[in-house]
Amino acid sequence: MAGAAASGTIPGRPAVLRITRTDRSSPLKLLGGWYLASIAVTFPGGAALAVAIFVTDPNPGARTYAWSWFGLLALSAICTGTVLNSVLNAPTVAENDASLAVDELLRIRDADEAAPAMYTLPLLWDFLLDDGRPPVGFTAPLIGYIVLSLGLFAVAHLRHERRTLPPGNYGTPEAA
């Protein structure tokens, strides 16, 4: 098999091949538009909303809220980016087209673990506490942001869960 090299073997099992592929699925094809839209809404969209609060609300409490939220978004984006980078750039481990399909499906499931929309939940918590921390003038945009981000990710997750492996022989389960 061209472009493949055998890695270490486990006694009693065939060698696993690492396939170096130049035609690896793009992030858009692998993750889907809904997932990438949830990232765009959660991080750049949330950052734009935080900056809007900071710039337009003269209340020092609102500015502290915006600055703190912006910091949370930056840290969250770094964490999500690190996870997605490792998922998307990990070596492809496959022996044939069937195991390549399994590898791709597992990458999709791993990417779902990053769940970018979960970083909107602290804002939701602020509203549930009802302690007056979220800037009053931005209640509707903040709630809209939370709903949109969670909704986009929910659609992406449901689409990912419905992906199945193409017809093929995936081997038989071995007794442990």
C-alpha positions in Angstrom: 0.0 0.0 0.0 1.6 3.3 -1.1 2.1 5.9 1.5 1.7 3.4 4.4 4.2 2.1 6.9 3.6 -0.7 9.4 3.8 0.4 13.0 4.5 -1.9 16.0 2.6 -5.1 16.2 0.7 -6.8 19.0 1.3 -10.5 19.2 -1.6 -12.4 17.6 -2.9 -9.3 15.7 -2.1 -8.0 12.3 0.0 -4.9 11.9 -1.8 -1.6 11.8 -1.0 0.7 9.0 -0.6 4.4 9.3 -1.9 5.9 6.0 -0.5 9.3 5.2 -3.2 10.9 3.1 -3.1 14.1 1.2 -6.8 13.9 0.5 -7.8 14.0 4.1 -11.3 15.5 4.6 -11.4 19.2 5.1 -12.7 20.5 8.5 -15.8 21.8 6.8 -16.5 18.3 5.3 -15.6 16.5 8.5 -17.3 18.7 11.1 -20.0 20.3 9.0 -21.2 23.8 8.6 -23.5 23.7 11.6 -20.5 22.9 13.9 -18.3 25.6 12.4 -21.2 28.0 12.6 -21.5 27.2 16.4 -17.8 28.0 16.8 -18.2 31.3 14.8 -21.2 32.4 16.9 -19.7 31.2 20.3 -16.3 32.8 20.0 -16.1 35.7 17.5 -19.8 36.5 18.0 -19.5 36.4 21.7 -16.3 38.5 21.6 -18.1 41.1 19.5 -20.9 41.2 22.0 -18.5 41.5 24.9 -16.7 44.4 23.1 -20.1 46.1 22.4 -21.0 45.9 26.0 -17.7 47.3 27.1 -17.8 50.2 24.6 -21.4 51.2 24.9 -22.3 50.7 28.6 -20.6 53.3 30.8 -21.5 51.4 34.0 -18.2 50.1 35.6 -20.0 46.8 36.6 -21.0 46.2 32.9 -17.5 46.9 31.8 -16.1 44.4 34.3 -18.7 41.9 33.2 -17.7 42.4 29.5 -14.0 42.2 30.2 -14.3 39.1 32.4 -16.5 37.4 29.8 -14.1 38.3 27.0 -11.3 36.7 29.0 -13.4 33.5 29.5 -14.1 33.4 25.8 -10.4 33.8 24.9 -9.4 31.0 27.3 -12.3 28.8 26.0 -11.4 29.4 22.4 -7.8 28.3 23.1 -9.0 25.2 24.8 -11.4 24.3 22.0 -8.8 25.1 19.4 -6.3 22.8 21.1 -8.8 19.9 21.2 -9.9 20.4 17.6 -6.3 20.8 16.4 -5.4 17.5 17.9 -8.5 15.8 16.5 -8.0 17.2 13.0 -4.3 16.7 12.8 -3.9 13.3 14.4 -2.4 10.7 12.1 -4.9 8.6 10.2 -4.8 5.0 11.4 -6.3 2.6 8.8 -5.8 -0.7 7.1 -8.4 -0.2 4.4 -11.3 2.0 3.3 -13.6 0.5 6.1 -11.1 1.4 8.9 -10.6 4.8 7.3 -14.3 5.4 7.5 -14.2 4.3 11.2 -11.3 6.7 11.8 -13.2 9.6 10.3 -16.4 8.8 12.3 -14.3 8.7 15.5 -12.8 12.1 14.7 -16.2 13.5 14.4 -17.3 12.1 17.7 -14.0 13.4 19.3 -14.7 16.9 17.9 -18.1 16.8 19.5 -16.4 16.4 22.9 -15.0 20.0 22.5 -18.6 21.3 22.5 -17.9 25.0 21.8 -21.4 26.1 22.8 -20.9 24.9 26.4 -19.0 28.1 27.0 -22.2 30.1 26.8 -23.6 28.3 29.9 -21.9 30.6 32.4 -23.9 33.4 30.9 -27.1 31.4 31.3 -26.1 30.8 34.9 -25.8 34.5 35.5 -29.3 35.0 34.3 -30.6 32.2 36.5 -28.9 33.6 39.5 -30.8 36.9 38.9 -28.2 38.9 40.8 -28.2 41.8 38.3 -24.7 41.0 37.0 -25.6 40.8 33.2 -26.0 44.3 31.8 -29.7 45.1 31.7 -29.5 46.8 28.3 -28.0 43.7 26.8 -30.4 41.1 28.2 -32.1 40.3 24.8 -28.8 40.1 22.8 -27.2 37.9 25.4 -30.2 35.5 25.6 -30.3 35.5 21.8 -26.5 34.7 21.7 -27.0 31.8 24.2 -29.9 30.3 22.3 -28.3 30.6 18.9 -25.0 29.1 20.0 -26.6 26.2 21.8 -29.1 25.7 19.0 -26.4 25.6 16.3 -24.3 23.1 18.3 -27.4 20.9 19.0 -28.1 20.7 15.3 -24.5 19.9 14.6 -24.4 17.2 17.3 -27.6 15.6 16.1 -26.3 15.5 12.5 -23.0 14.0 13.8 -25.0 11.3 15.8 -26.9 10.3 12.7 -23.8 9.7 10.6 -23.2 6.1 10.0 -20.5 3.9 8.5 -20.9 3.1 4.9 -21.8 -0.5 4.1 -18.8 -2.8 4.5 -17.0 -5.4 6.4 -15.8 -4.0 9.7 -14.6 -7.4 11.1 -16.1 -9.4 13.9 -16.0 -8.5 17.6 -13.2 -10.3 19.4 -13.6 -11.9 22.8 -11.8 -9.9 25.4 
